[in-house]
């Protein structure tokens, strides 16, 4: 197990590696997990220009590299919070520099939100040679109750020999783009070869999640990339697929979330969002596990 300072394309990063896994994070750009490889296979989508531009708070997410794994909080879509504050596109923290320190065998990143009086902390360490553990902590620093939405936003590589593994018991999916419900026997897999080229898609699972397990099966190499989470804390799952329809890119994302869906304003209308009391602290954990079938 090693942790060292490094470069990823044109920016400073911190690299962690063990016998099988290597990950790179960029403190200056939202503590982004810019790269994640297992036995030298890259699972995260890389910037198409092979370089990074440095965003500022309130910039549009789509104007920058849409790559790697970011944190979306306190909203995904831009919206107006109840006190009139405008929450930026894809939330606050993806565009902010984080304070990052190496503590024993872990990286700990911390950032203060701007739109709401919340502090976010994320700890990354290896659970074992095949698994990453990410522990999250959000704290309300004010004497007022607030609402927020958090979603994992990891953009993965895929091809037409890749399948999305859905939580068991999935039967109904909301097609957000076309505002319709897909109600059929899905059998817990989405075959990415069936989706049209030059298009993009966004789905949400409508069934109550029976488990906090989803992932990608790369049939070409036999690798499974699984995301594991507590369905009682993050009870919603979004799915993003672009086959060249957005910025000409080909990537997909599995997005466990504590709100439904995408804007905090809409999540509050749906009564599916998270509340945090004055000075309260909330915690949750996400695992990424890569295995060979």
C-alpha positions in Angstrom: 0.0 0.0 0.0 1.5 3.4 -1.1 0.3 7.0 -1.1 2.3 9.6 -2.9 2.0 13.0 -4.7 1.8 12.7 -8.4 0.4 14.3 -11.7 -2.6 13.3 -13.7 -2.4 14.9 -17.1 -1.7 18.6 -16.3 -2.6 18.9 -12.6 -1.3 17.8 -9.3 -2.9 14.8 -7.7 -2.5 12.2 -5.0 -2.1 8.6 -5.9 -3.0 5.6 -3.7 -2.2 2.1 -4.8 -2.1 -1.5 -3.5 -1.5 -4.8 -5.2 -4.4 -4.5 -7.7 -6.0 -1.0 -7.4 -4.7 2.4 -8.2 -6.6 5.6 -7.8 -5.8 9.3 -8.3 -7.6 12.2 -6.7 -7.3 15.9 -7.5 -7.7 18.2 -4.4 -7.8 21.4 -6.5 -10.8 20.2 -8.5 -13.5 19.0 -6.0 -11.4 16.1 -4.6 -12.3 14.4 -7.9 -11.4 10.8 -8.2 -9.8 11.2 -11.6 -8.7 7.7 -12.3 -9.4 4.2 -10.9 -7.6 1.2 -12.3 -7.8 -2.5 -11.4 -4.9 -4.5 -12.8 -4.2 -1.5 -15.2 -7.8 -1.4 -16.6 -9.2 2.1 -16.3 -12.8 2.2 -15.1 -13.4 6.0 -14.9 -14.1 8.1 -18.0 -11.1 10.4 -18.8 -11.2 14.0 -20.0 -11.5 14.0 -23.8 -8.9 16.8 -24.1 -6.5 14.8 -21.8 -6.2 17.9 -19.7 -8.1 19.8 -17.0 -9.3 23.4 -16.8 -9.9 24.8 -13.3 -13.5 25.7 -12.6 -14.8 28.4 -10.4 -17.8 28.3 -8.1 -21.1 28.7 -10.0 -19.6 27.5 -13.3 -21.6 25.1 -15.4 -20.5 21.5 -15.0 -20.9 20.7 -18.7 -18.4 23.5 -19.6 -15.5 21.5 -18.0 -14.2 17.9 -18.1 -17.2 15.6 -17.6 -15.0 12.8 -16.3 -14.0 10.9 -13.2 -16.0 10.7 -9.9 -17.4 13.8 -8.2 -19.7 14.6 -5.3 -23.0 16.3 -6.0 -24.3 18.3 -3.0 -26.7 20.1 -2.1 -28.4 19.5 -5.5 -27.6 18.1 -9.0 -29.5 20.5 -11.2 -29.3 24.2 -10.4 -32.2 25.5 -8.4 -33.3 28.2 -6.0 -33.2 27.3 -2.3 -36.1 28.3 0.0 -34.2 31.5 1.2 -33.7 32.7 -2.4 -30.1 31.3 -2.6 -29.2 29.9 -6.1 -27.6 26.5 -5.9 -25.2 26.0 -8.8 -25.3 23.3 -11.5 -24.2 20.0 -10.1 -24.0 21.5 -6.6 -21.2 23.3 -4.8 -18.3 21.1 -4.2 -17.2 19.7 -7.6 -15.8 23.1 -8.5 -14.1 24.0 -5.2 -10.6 23.2 -3.9 -10.7 20.8 -0.9 -8.4 20.7 2.0 -6.8 17.2 1.8 -4.5 15.4 4.2 -2.9 11.9 4.4 -3.8 10.2 7.7 -2.2 6.8 8.1 -3.5 4.7 5.1 -6.3 7.1 4.1 -7.0 10.4 2.3 -9.3 12.8 4.1 -10.8 15.7 2.2 -12.8 18.5 3.7 -14.8 21.4 2.1 -17.2 24.1 3.2 -20.3 24.5 0.9 -21.1 28.1 -0.2 -24.8 27.9 -0.9 -25.7 26.3 2.4 -23.9 26.3 5.8 -22.8 22.7 5.5 -19.4 21.1 5.8 -18.6 17.9 3.8 -15.8 15.4 4.7 -14.8 12.4 2.7 -12.4 9.7 3.7 -10.9 7.3 1.1 -9.1 4.1 1.9 -8.6 0.6 0.6 -10.9 -2.0 2.2 -8.8 -4.7 0.6 -7.0 -5.4 -2.7 -10.3 -5.3 -4.6 -12.4 -2.7 -2.7 -12.4 1.0 -1.9 -14.2 2.4 1.1 -15.5 6.0 1.1 -16.8 7.4 4.4 -18.8 10.6 4.2 -19.7 13.1 6.9 -21.9 16.2 6.4 -22.4 18.7 9.2 -24.9 21.6 9.6 -22.9 24.5 11.1 -25.9 26.7 11.6 -28.7 27.0 14.1 -31.3 26.4 11.4 -32.6 23.2 9.9 -31.6 22.7 6.2 -32.5 20.4 3.3 -30.0 18.9 0.9 -29.6 16.3 -1.8 -26.4 14.2 -2.2 -25.6 11.9 -5.1 -22.5 10.0 -6.2 -21.5 11.1 -9.7 -18.9 8.6 -11.1 -18.7 8.5 -14.9 -17.6 5.1 -16.1 -16.2 3.8 -19.4 -18.3 1.2 -21.2 -18.8 -0.3 -24.6 -21.6 -2.4 -26.2 -20.3 -5.5 -24.4 -21.1 -3.9 -21.1 -24.2 -4.5 -18.9 -25.5 -2.4 -16.1 -26.3 -4.5 -13.0 -29.4 -3.2 -11.2 -30.5 -4.0 -7.7 -32.5 -7.1 -7.4 -36.3 -6.6 -7.7 -36.1 -3.8 -10.1 -39.2 -3.7 -12.3 -40.1 -0.1 -13.0 -37.8 2.6 -14.3 -38.6 6.3 -14.9 -37.3 7.6 -18.2 -36.6 11.2 -17.2 -35.9 12.5 -20.7 -39.2 11.3 -22.1 -41.2 11.5 -18.8 -42.5 7.9 -19.1 -42.4 4.8 -16.9 -40.8 1.7 -18.3 -42.8 -1.1 -16.6 -41.6 -4.5 -17.7 -39.6 -7.4 -16.6 -36.1 -6.0 -16.7 -34.3 -9.0 -15.1 -31.9 -6.7 -13.3 -29.7 -6.0 -16.3 -29.5 -3.1 -18.8 -27.8 -4.3 -22.0 -26.0 -1.1 -23.2 -25.8 -2.4 -26.8 -29.6 -1.8 -27.1 -29.3 2.0 -26.7 -29.1 4.2 -29.8 -26.0 6.0 -30.9 -25.8 9.8 -30.7 -28.3 9.8 -27.9 -28.3 10.2 -24.1 -30.6 8.8 -21.4 -31.4 9.4 -17.7 -33.4 6.9 -15.6 -34.4 6.5 -12.0 -35.5 3.3 -10.4 -39.0 3.6 -9.1 -39.2 0.4 -7.0 -38.1 0.5 -3.4 -34.6 -0.8 -3.5 -34.3 -4.3 -2.2 -30.5 -4.0 -1.9 -27.8 -1.4 -2.1 -25.9 -3.1 -4.9 -25.5 -2.0 -8.5 -22.7 -2.0 -11.0 -21.2 -2.7 -14.4 -20.3 -6.1 -15.9 -17.6 -5.8 -18.5 -18.1 -8.9 -20.6 -14.9 -8.3 -22.7 -12.6 -8.8 -19.7 -14.9 -10.5 -17.2 -14.6 -7.7 -14.6 -17.4 -6.5 -12.4 -17.4 -3.0 -11.0 -19.9 -2.9 -8.1 -21.1 0.0 -6.0 -22.4 -0.9 -2.6 -24.4 1.4 -0.3 -26.9 1.4 2.5 -30.3 1.6 0.8 -31.9 3.0 4.0 -29.6 6.0 3.9 -29.4 6.4 0.1 -32.7 4.9 -1.1 -32.7 6.2 -4.7 -30.7 5.3 -7.8 -30.2 7.3 -10.9 -28.7 6.0 -14.2 -27.0 8.2 -16.8 -26.0 6.9 -20.2 -24.6 8.9 -23.1 -23.6 7.2 -26.4 -22.3 10.3 -28.1 -25.4 12.3 -27.4 -23.8 14.6 -24.8 -20.6 16.4 -25.9 -19.9 13.4 -28.2 -18.9 11.4 -25.2 -19.5 7.7 -24.3 -19.9 7.1 -20.6 -22.4 6.0 -18.0 -23.0 6.7 -14.3 -24.7 4.9 -11.5 -25.8 7.5 -9.0 -26.9 6.4 -5.5 -28.7 9.4 -4.0 -30.6 10.5 -0.9 -33.1 12.5 -3.0 -35.5 12.0 -5.9 -34.7 13.6 -8.2 -31.9 15.8 -9.6 -32.9 19.2 -8.2 -33.4 19.9 -4.5 -36.4 22.0 -5.3 -38.1 19.1 -7.1 -37.0 16.6 -4.4 -38.7 18.7 -1.8 -41.9 18.8 -3.9 -41.7 15.0 -4.1 -41.0 14.8 -0.3 -38.0 12.7 -1.1 -35.0 14.6 0.3 -32.7 14.8 3.3 -33.1 17.1 6.3 -30.3 18.0 8.7 -31.0 19.6 12.0 -29.1 22.5 13.6 -25.5 21.4 14.3 -26.4 17.8 13.3 -23.9 15.5 11.6 -24.9 12.7 9.2 -22.7 9.8 8.1 -22.8 7.2 5.3 -20.4 4.9 3.5 -20.0 3.8 -0.2 -17.9 0.9 -1.4 -16.6 0.3 -4.8 -15.5 -3.3 -5.4 -14.0 -4.8 -8.5 -13.9 -8.5 -9.1 -13.2 -11.1 -11.8 -15.9 -13.5 -12.9 
